[in-house]
């Protein structure tokens, strides 16, 4: 359901006052979750902020809340809906906020690759999917003995998979897949790229591989280049460059550090006063870190915005709780029970790996 036109004309002061009043009225029935990439005007109202899986876990812990408003993108709200209780409703305020990378692989596409690769390796193959994927792809991995991973634990999940089987296929981010495989000692020549638009060519290139990575990417992080790294070093001199592992291999290798959203947060917090840090991730998060750590110089490696995250506006965050106050639920996210079962199994397997 789309945002009513009446909300688009509201001034910021009235919007913020009405959001605050709706939250007060709903009390513990309402929990608002805000992903780190959300704009400041939205995330200021979040009861919890974090990365996608962290927030889904937070949602599952809020047993008193009947309504979970997830300020993020589609796959995040799906995960929260799968982890929450049946009496709880998960809401995506903008209604549609599709993650482009998650949309790059479907269960059908994963199945085609799986059938072709098992024709090559029999059952000596395990699937791993990034948390940034649709519920149906998580369920596919669950059905085939695989697991979900995050950018924080991709490396141990890759090691786990390669103990179980001789090969793994990873969906949908080729850059996180390549960087993680290299980090655990898999040589570049043993990493093959699976292009769903050229499966036969992909199969040929996979013959000598141990790790097959899906041809998908996050446009926020593939925006960063070696030239950005060189330019920020030239401008700021002795500056620490920290990037997300969804960045291309050459950018990750040129940076001083790379890691997940939570890794980046910890690195900034641990840096001493006066430190200079260039961060290669979404601009809303980098700007917030700079505001919250004024004793440090924190700059974006370059300005890269997530348009899907930007779809959630204060207007949406006013409308949705006011509808709840009126007894109406809009933009609820649901996942079919069978998909939920198998996807949760893949999530549970992830939690067993240290």
C-alpha positions as a printed NumPy array, in Angstrom:
array([[  0.   ,   0.   ,   0.   ],
       [  1.364,   3.409,  -0.972],
       [  1.853,   6.487,   1.173],
       [ -1.282,   8.702,   1.246],
       [ -0.736,  12.072,  -0.411],
       [ -1.727,  13.944,   2.746],
       [  1.529,  12.896,   4.432],
       [  3.761,  14.323,   1.715],
       [  2.807,  17.902,   2.576],
       [  3.608,  17.673,   6.287],
       [  6.411,  19.843,   7.574],
       [  9.251,  18.169,   9.435],
       [  8.312,  19.619,  12.828],
       [  4.761,  18.251,  12.612],
       [  5.952,  14.921,  11.229],
       [  8.366,  14.385,  14.095],
       [  5.761,  15.381,  16.672],
       [  3.199,  12.974,  15.216],
       [  5.698,  10.095,  15.062],
       [  6.591,  10.697,  18.707],
       [  2.906,  10.788,  19.707],
       [  2.093,   7.584,  17.803],
       [  5.021,   5.821,  19.478],
       [  3.844,   7.03 ,  22.887],
       [  0.298,   5.833,  22.226],
       [  1.355,   2.377,  21.05 ],
       [  3.878,   1.935,  23.873],
       [  5.371,  -1.534,  24.152],
       [  3.112,  -2.816,  21.352],
       [  5.487,  -1.146,  18.893],
       [  9.202,  -1.635,  18.213],
       [ 10.997,   0.31 ,  15.474],
       [ 14.177,  -1.129,  14.004],
       [ 16.58 ,   1.018,  11.996],
       [ 19.359,  -0.264,   9.763],
       [ 22.624,   1.687,   9.863],
       [ 22.104,   2.814,   6.26 ],
       [ 18.863,   4.645,   7.041],
       [ 18.77 ,   8.441,   6.853],
       [ 19.109,  10.308,  10.152],
       [ 15.523,  11.649,  10.017],
       [ 14.317,   8.031,  10.199],
       [ 16.841,   6.259,  12.399],
       [ 16.483,   8.827,  15.176],
       [ 13.161,   7.142,  16.016],
       [ 14.57 ,   3.603,  16.087],
       [ 14.382,   1.677,  19.335],
       [ 17.254,  -0.434,  18.053],
       [ 19.711,   0.129,  15.261],
       [ 22.101,  -2.344,  13.734],
       [ 22.831,  -4.519,  10.713],
       [ 20.256,  -6.782,   9.108],
       [ 20.647, -10.025,  11.076],
       [ 21.304,  -8.246,  14.369],
       [ 18.041,  -6.35 ,  13.981],
       [ 16.11 ,  -9.496,  13.085],
       [ 17.385, -11.108,  16.268],
       [ 16.378,  -8.007,  18.213],
       [ 12.919,  -8.282,  16.7  ],
       [ 12.621, -11.899,  17.847],
       [ 13.559, -10.879,  21.385],
       [ 10.769,  -8.293,  21.673],
       [  8.096, -10.727,  22.806],
       [  5.897,  -7.943,  24.203],
       [  5.656,  -6.101,  20.87 ],
       [  2.791,  -6.921,  18.531],
       [  4.156,  -4.735,  15.734],
       [  7.758,  -4.658,  14.452],
       [  8.408,  -1.768,  12.068],
       [ 11.604,  -2.581,  10.164],
       [ 13.241,   0.437,   8.528],
       [ 15.36 ,  -1.459,   6.032],
       [ 14.89 ,  -3.462,   2.843],
       [ 12.85 ,  -6.499,   1.837],
       [ 15.11 ,  -9.412,   2.77 ],
       [ 15.641,  -7.939,   6.248],
       [ 11.923,  -7.737,   6.973],
       [ 11.529, -11.292,   5.644],
       [ 14.123, -12.6  ,   8.088],
       [ 12.488, -10.77 ,  10.978],
       [  9.083, -12.182,   9.983],
       [ 10.515, -15.706,   9.943],
       [ 12.083, -15.33 ,  13.39 ],
       [  9.193, -13.562,  15.139],
       [  6.196, -15.144,  16.854],
       [  2.925, -15.793,  14.975],
       [  1.139, -13.066,  16.943],
       [  3.677, -10.466,  15.82 ],
       [  3.439,  -8.469,  12.598],
       [  6.527,  -7.235,  10.751],
       [  6.006,  -4.101,   8.666],
       [  8.2  ,  -2.598,   5.941],
       [  7.224,   1.098,   6.085],
       [  7.835,   1.941,   2.431],
       [  5.937,  -1.156,   1.303],
       [  8.457,  -1.871,  -1.42 ],
       [ 12.15 ,  -1.495,  -0.677],
       [ 13.792,  -4.233,  -2.749],
       [ 17.5  ,  -4.872,  -2.291],
       [ 18.945,  -5.006,  -5.836],
       [ 21.609,  -7.537,  -4.883],
       [ 19.127,  -9.887,  -3.192],
       [ 17.015,  -9.776,  -6.358],
       [ 19.975, -10.994,  -8.447],
       [ 19.37 , -14.62 ,  -7.452],
       [ 16.118, -16.558,  -7.225],
       [ 15.472, -20.085,  -6.005],
       [ 14.952, -21.15 ,  -9.632],
       [ 18.299, -19.694, -10.663],
       [ 20.035, -21.326,  -7.712],
       [ 18.398, -24.665,  -8.599],
       [ 19.663, -24.536, -12.183],
       [ 23.229, -23.898, -11.037],
       [ 22.911, -26.621,  -8.409],
       [ 21.712, -29.226, -10.907],
       [ 24.516, -28.449, -13.321],
       [ 27.221, -28.462, -10.648],
       [ 25.988, -31.658,  -8.986],
       [ 26.134, -33.201, -12.446],
       [ 29.831, -32.337, -12.321],
       [ 30.577, -33.169,  -8.653],
       [ 27.706, -35.495,  -7.632],
       [ 26.83 , -34.649,  -4.011],
       [ 30.222, -33.105,  -3.192],
       [ 28.782, -29.592,  -3.027],
       [ 27.259, -27.365,  -0.336],
       [ 25.374, -24.074,  -0.81 ],
       [ 25.941, -20.969,   1.316],
       [ 23.883, -17.823,   0.911],
       [ 24.526, -14.364,   2.213],
       [ 21.993, -12.971,   4.665],
       [ 21.393, -10.369,   1.93 ],
       [ 19.254, -12.787,  -0.074],
       [ 15.566, -13.556,  -0.409],
       [ 13.849, -16.044,   1.908],
       [ 13.339, -18.492,  -0.972],
       [ 17.104, -18.651,  -1.562],
       [ 17.775, -19.177,   2.143],
       [ 15.205, -21.985,   2.005],
       [ 16.966, -23.511,  -1.013],
       [ 20.188, -23.655,   1.009],
       [ 18.345, -25.102,   3.987],
       [ 16.908, -27.922,   1.858],
       [ 20.343, -28.833,   0.489],
       [ 22.249, -28.953,   3.774],
       [ 23.649, -25.451,   3.501],
       [ 23.58 , -22.348,   5.644],
       [ 23.278, -18.583,   5.722],
       [ 26.232, -16.323,   6.483],
       [ 26.803, -12.662,   7.213],
       [ 29.716, -10.497,   6.128],
       [ 31.061, -10.94 ,   9.675],
       [ 31.114, -14.758,   9.636],
       [ 31.468, -15.632,   5.941],
       [ 34.995, -16.953,   6.438],
       [ 34.173, -19.506,   9.155],
       [ 31.069, -20.554,   7.196],
       [ 33.216, -21.126,   4.105],
       [ 35.638, -23.226,   6.17 ],
       [ 32.715, -25.189,   7.641],
       [ 31.268, -25.871,   4.197],
       [ 34.585, -27.078,   2.808],
       [ 34.973, -29.518,   5.69 ],
       [ 31.544, -30.977,   4.906],
       [ 32.063, -31.127,   1.142],
       [ 34.795, -30.593,  -1.421],
       [ 33.08 , -27.623,  -3.102],
       [ 30.741, -24.782,  -2.237],
       [ 28.543, -22.398,  -4.157],
       [ 27.913, -18.961,  -2.684],
       [ 24.987, -16.629,  -3.417],
       [ 24.596, -13.788,  -4.391],
       [ 27.579, -11.423,  -3.859],
       [ 30.599, -12.367,  -5.936],
       [ 32.84 ,  -9.836,  -4.171],
       [ 32.13 , -11.007,  -0.632],
       [ 32.477, -14.557,  -1.947],
       [ 35.816, -13.926,  -3.64 ],
       [ 37.265, -11.896,  -0.757],
       [ 36.17 , -14.489,   1.813],
       [ 37.549, -17.418,  -0.185],
       [ 40.89 , -15.663,  -0.652],
       [ 41.012, -14.844,   3.069],
       [ 40.791, -18.533,   4.028],
       [ 43.534, -19.496,   1.593],
       [ 41.617, -20.546,  -1.523],
       [ 43.73 , -19.484,  -4.535],
       [ 42.149, -17.23 ,  -7.126],
       [ 42.366, -19.939,  -9.799],
       [ 40.162, -22.197,  -7.622],
       [ 37.37 , -19.598,  -7.473],
       [ 34.921, -19.636, -10.386],
       [ 32.26 , -17.071, -11.268],
       [ 28.766, -18.383, -12.036],
       [ 26.948, -16.189, -14.535],
       [ 23.263, -17.192, -14.676],
       [ 23.095, -15.678, -18.159],
       [ 25.789, -18.055, -19.397],
       [ 25.43 , -21.261, -17.384],
       [ 27.236, -23.53 , -19.824],
       [ 30.301, -21.256, -19.904],
       [ 30.107, -21.016, -16.113],
       [ 30.068, -24.787, -15.792],
       [ 33.179, -25.065, -17.933],
       [ 35.056, -22.537, -15.784],
       [ 33.946, -24.321, -12.592],
       [ 35.651, -27.612, -13.422],
       [ 38.88 , -26.698, -11.614],
       [ 37.202, -24.719,  -8.819],
       [ 36.569, -25.386,  -5.151],
       [ 34.429, -22.285,  -4.661],
       [ 31.795, -21.051,  -7.119],
       [ 30.519, -17.501,  -6.584],
       [ 27.302, -16.126,  -8.039],
       [ 27.561, -13.116, -10.344],
       [ 25.871, -10.555,  -8.083],
       [ 26.944,  -7.371,  -6.349],
       [ 26.004,  -4.464,  -4.1  ],
       [ 26.075,  -1.251,  -6.133],
       [ 26.889,   0.746,  -2.98 ],
       [ 30.161,  -1.089,  -2.492],
       [ 31.178,  -1.758,  -6.097],
       [ 31.098,   2.017,  -6.519],
       [ 34.439,   2.263,  -4.665],
       [ 37.598,   2.101,  -6.764],
       [ 41.361,   2.039,  -6.398],
       [ 41.363,   5.664,  -7.516],
       [ 39.203,   6.56 ,  -4.509],
       [ 41.759,   4.892,  -2.221],
       [ 44.653,   6.717,  -3.868],
       [ 42.84 ,  10.06 ,  -3.77 ],
       [ 41.951,   9.886,  -0.074],
       [ 45.517,   8.921,   0.846],
       [ 46.866,  11.804,  -1.217],
       [ 44.467,  14.272,   0.4  ],
       [ 44.746,  13.152,   4.025],
       [ 48.176,  11.54 ,   4.181],
       [ 48.396,   9.135,   7.105],
       [ 44.784,   7.951,   7.038],
       [ 43.401,   4.476,   7.767],
       [ 41.203,   3.152,   4.975],
       [ 38.501,   0.713,   6.092],
       [ 36.144,  -0.891,   3.568],
       [ 33.333,  -3.426,   3.505],
       [ 34.168,  -6.864,   2.014],
       [ 31.402,  -6.379,  -0.577],
       [ 33.904,  -4.052,  -2.303],
       [ 35.872,  -5.352,  -5.298],
       [ 38.947,  -7.436,  -4.516],
       [ 41.433,  -4.774,  -5.554],
       [ 39.822,  -2.187,  -3.258],
       [ 39.798,  -4.589,  -0.308],
       [ 43.453,  -5.427,  -0.896],
       [ 44.414,  -1.746,  -1.144],
       [ 42.614,  -0.841,   2.099],
       [ 44.219,  -1.059,   5.525],
       [ 41.296,  -2.997,   6.976],
       [ 38.105,  -4.603,   5.74 ],
       [ 35.141,  -5.982,   7.585],
       [ 31.42 ,  -6.057,   8.193],
       [ 29.262,  -3.158,   9.326],
       [ 29.778,  -4.187,  12.954],
       [ 33.536,  -4.453,  12.344],
       [ 33.602,  -0.922,  10.94 ],
       [ 31.661,   0.402,  13.948],
       [ 34.058,  -1.257,  16.392],
       [ 37.1  ,  -0.004,  14.48 ],
       [ 35.835,   3.585,  14.649],
       [ 35.002,   3.301,  18.344],
       [ 38.432,   1.814,  19.121],
       [ 40.383,   4.451,  17.174],
       [ 42.106,   7.004,  19.418],
       [ 41.171,  10.702,  19.471],
       [ 42.706,  12.469,  16.495],
       [ 42.611,   9.368,  14.303],
       [ 41.901,   9.815,  10.589],
       [ 39.634,   7.219,   8.994],
       [ 38.262,   6.876,   5.461],
       [ 35.284,   4.52 ,   5.372],
       [ 34.138,   2.666,   2.264],
       [ 30.475,   1.948,   2.924],
       [ 27.034,   3.602,   2.648],
       [ 27.127,   7.377,   3.105],
       [ 24.396,   7.647,   5.763],
       [ 26.349,   5.361,   8.058],
       [ 29.644,   7.182,   7.434],
       [ 28.05 ,  10.578,   8.051],
       [ 26.52 ,   9.34 ,  11.305],
       [ 29.866,   7.979,  12.502],
       [ 31.469,  11.353,  11.774],
       [ 28.787,  13.17 ,  13.817],
       [ 29.026,  10.747,  16.723],
       [ 32.848,  10.827,  16.885],
       [ 33.785,  14.512,  16.534],
       [ 37.192,  13.852,  18.141],
       [ 38.2  ,  11.903,  15.012],
       [ 38.423,  12.767,  11.329],
       [ 35.991,  10.406,   9.592],
       [ 35.411,  10.831,   5.884],
       [ 33.713,   8.739,   3.196],
       [ 36.023,   6.988,   0.771],
       [ 33.45 ,   8.333,  -1.716],
       [ 29.76 ,   9.203,  -1.452],
       [ 27.71 ,   6.084,  -2.179],
       [ 23.998,   5.984,  -1.312],
       [ 21.665,   2.974,  -1.04 ],
       [ 18.541,   3.994,  -2.936],
       [ 16.52 ,   1.071,  -1.547],
       [ 17.226,   2.173,   2.026],
       [ 16.43 ,   5.756,   1.07 ],
       [ 12.872,   4.771,   0.123],
       [ 11.892,   4.827,   3.792],
       [ 11.034,   8.402,   4.741],
       [  9.819,  10.134,   7.904],
       [  6.46 ,  10.373,   6.138],
       [  6.272,   6.559,   6.003],
       [  7.33 ,   6.368,   9.626],
       [  4.498,   8.712,  10.559],
       [  1.827,   7.003,   8.473],
       [  2.489,   3.4  ,   9.516],
       [  2.237,   3.9  ,  13.329],
       [ -0.767,   6.191,  12.933],
       [ -2.498,   3.431,  10.994],
       [ -1.666,   1.047,  13.835],
       [ -3.174,   3.478,  16.341],
       [ -6.338,   3.389,  14.205],
       [ -6.322,  -0.426,  14.29 ],
       [ -5.097,  -0.923,  10.717],
       [ -1.955,  -2.727,   9.57 ],
       [ -0.339,  -1.661,   6.298],
       [  2.616,  -3.144,   4.404],
       [  2.918,  -6.29 ,   6.506],
       [  5.597,  -8.776,   5.416],
       [  4.804, -12.497,   5.477],
       [  6.707, -15.606,   4.412],
       [  5.017, -18.938,   3.563],
       [  5.425, -21.6  ,   6.298],
       [  7.441, -24.039,   4.185],
       [  9.88 , -21.325,   3.102],
       [ 10.131, -20.218,   6.73 ],
       [ 10.919, -23.754,   7.911],
       [ 13.782, -24.375,   5.488],
       [ 15.188, -20.837,   5.661],
       [ 15.238, -20.948,   9.461],
       [ 17.07 , -24.278,   9.255],
       [ 19.783, -22.584,   7.178],
       [ 19.937, -19.75 ,   9.736],
       [ 20.166, -22.245,  12.601],
       [ 23.073, -24.046,  10.916],
       [ 24.931, -20.74 ,  10.748],
       [ 24.591, -20.338,  14.51 ],
       [ 26.323, -23.683,  15.145],
       [ 29.507, -22.566,  13.366],
       [ 32.164, -20.804,  15.453]])
